[in-house]
Amino acid sequence: MTKVLPREDDGDGKCFEDLEIPPDLDLGRQKDMYLKMCLIREFDTKVKELWLDNKIYGLAHSYVGAEAIAVGACAALHPDDYITSTHRGHGHTIAKGADINKMMAELFGKYEGYNRGKGGSMHIADVEHGMLGATGIVGSGMPIALGSALSANVLGNGKITICFHGDGGTNQGVWHETINMAAAWNLPVVFVIENNQMAIGTELSCVSKETDLFRRALGYGIPGVLVDGFNVFEVYLAVKEAVERARAGQGPTLIEARFLRLLGHFVADDQWYRDLTKVEPYWDYDPVKRMREYFILNKLLKEKEIVEIEAKAKASVERSVVYASTECSEPGIDTLYEDIYAHGEVIV
Ligand SMILES: Cc1ncc(C[n+]2csc(CCOP(=O)(O)OP(=O)(O)O)c2C)c(N)n1
């Protein structure tokens, strides 16, 4: 397996830093971040259960284990900034503030869902909260982020776009074209590679000679930063700095958030292609567990307060299932051609 850890083992087997109290995040914001991480964890755990139970349609890819990235990055944005997503988009969507009832309704194929039940997991978009869309085509969020950043520049509205994508997306031609153009035009975009080391069953080292993906930034004349993708505060601090640079007109940054995919590629993947005993130790770095321990070790929250946050997340997800399964409606046949074009009629 490729070297996963952002840092070399320091000799005592400890490769990750402890979570440190970030200078500019008060406890209220940290609690909000933890709630979002728990929401993502509960949501995608439930989605897997529902999928295996044949209750929801289409494929679904779990964000479990990656919560620190979406939550840390989105905490560094203003509410009206933008993000683009991937096929693994539930975490990004929740972190940006989406309504989980509408997300769950979408997965159940209901009209009240974000795409009126016609998109499913891989096409959820929530423009109201600046989430420009998940996409099943690997790498296709890149040009959308570029367009979003270009429009912010032309309009002079000061908005930033974060472009989340996987390591698998970094060998698409459009990845290089996008970063080159964003760099050449100094556009306000932050590229966040969620380097979980795998593209379905293909290890990064099989398809990239240089597995330190952040180093590619050098070739485009922009800063490249490596962070521990299991560490929510490290992600937050790196993205915050990149966002400040972008807002100041200094152009894009490439951030590699390195971690390991803890679960299968999609909800029913049995992972025959990798040795799961090598994955097991990385559950120690589970970002949700890690943040929980941080609250306790630093005496910031009592066990009871943490349990309350976790229970709130669980109840919201349970509620979303009731909403989607019993209170929403199937899309009517007359809605088939709705929302295909932004303006104008479909000619059949
Ligand atoms: C253009 C394109 N090629 C291939 C696929 C099939 N595919 C779906 S997900 C995936 C792996 C993506 O890996 P990565 O970008 O690292 O994201 P991860 O799933 O690891 O989060 C592939 C190859 C696709 N959806 N789109």
PDBQT file of the ligand as one rigid body, heavy atoms in Angstrom, charges set to zero:
ROOT
HETATM    1  C1  LIG A 401     -14.761   9.926 -16.405  1.00  0.00    +0.000 C 
HETATM    2  C2  LIG A 401     -15.058   8.732 -15.532  1.00  0.00    +0.000 A 
HETATM    3  N1  LIG A 401     -14.276   7.647 -15.607  1.00  0.00    +0.000 NA
HETATM    4  C3  LIG A 401     -14.519   6.580 -14.825  1.00  0.00    +0.000 A 
HETATM    5  C4  LIG A 401     -15.602   6.578 -13.966  1.00  0.00    +0.000 A 
HETATM    6  C5  LIG A 401     -15.865   5.372 -13.064  1.00  0.00    +0.000 C 
HETATM    7  N2  LIG A 401     -15.521   5.753 -11.677  1.00  0.00    +0.000 N 
HETATM    8  C6  LIG A 401     -16.454   6.112 -10.793  1.00  0.00    +0.000 A 
HETATM    9  S1  LIG A 401     -15.802   6.555  -9.328  1.00  0.00    +0.000 SA
HETATM   10  C7  LIG A 401     -14.252   6.214  -9.851  1.00  0.00    +0.000 A 
HETATM   11  C8  LIG A 401     -13.067   6.366  -8.924  1.00  0.00    +0.000 C 
HETATM   12  C9  LIG A 401     -12.893   7.760  -8.497  1.00  0.00    +0.000 C 
HETATM   13  O1  LIG A 401     -11.828   7.819  -7.608  1.00  0.00    +0.000 OA
HETATM   14  P1  LIG A 401     -11.488   9.172  -6.880  1.00  0.00    +0.000 P 
HETATM   15  O2  LIG A 401     -11.597  10.301  -7.831  1.00  0.00    +0.000 OA
HETATM   16  O3  LIG A 401     -10.185   8.991  -6.194  1.00  0.00    +0.000 OA
HETATM   17  O4  LIG A 401     -12.657   9.334  -5.822  1.00  0.00    +0.000 OA
HETATM   18  P2  LIG A 401     -13.066   8.356  -4.632  1.00  0.00    +0.000 P 
HETATM   19  O5  LIG A 401     -14.106   7.426  -5.174  1.00  0.00    +0.000 OA
HETATM   20  O6  LIG A 401     -11.850   7.653  -4.177  1.00  0.00    +0.000 OA
HETATM   21  O7  LIG A 401     -13.631   9.266  -3.597  1.00  0.00    +0.000 OA
HETATM   22  C10 LIG A 401     -14.254   5.785 -11.172  1.00  0.00    +0.000 A 
HETATM   23  C11 LIG A 401     -13.054   5.418 -11.925  1.00  0.00    +0.000 C 
HETATM   24  C12 LIG A 401     -16.416   7.722 -13.948  1.00  0.00    +0.000 A 
HETATM   25  N3  LIG A 401     -17.458   7.807 -13.137  1.00  0.00    +0.000 N 
HETATM   26  N4  LIG A 401     -16.116   8.800 -14.705  1.00  0.00    +0.000 NA
ENDROOT
TORSDOF 0
